[in-house]
Amino acid sequence: MSSTTNQNKQQTIKIVAFAGSTREASANAGLIRAAQDLARSIPHVELRVVIHLIGQLPLVDSDLEAAEGFTGAVSECREAL
């Protein structure tokens, strides 16, 4: 493949963002929402925000994971990543 063809082929940059706070007025969550708005105007950038899932994620429990696998919010976060 020639270098010209490689230069014309654009790859999408995929970003997953979340904040560690569940508070609606969280400054970090606000920055992520602002970044999401900005990313919509940038070609080849996809920003997926999963802020809403943080409060639903359980503490790490390897025994539960081995018995039941990943479910609910954990599955959704893993899929986003």
Buried (B, 14 or more C-beta within 10 A) or exposed (E): EEEEEEEEEEEEEEEEBBBEBEEEEBEBBEEBBEBBEEBEEEEEBEBBBBBEBBEEBEEEEEEBEEEEEEEEBBEBBEEBE
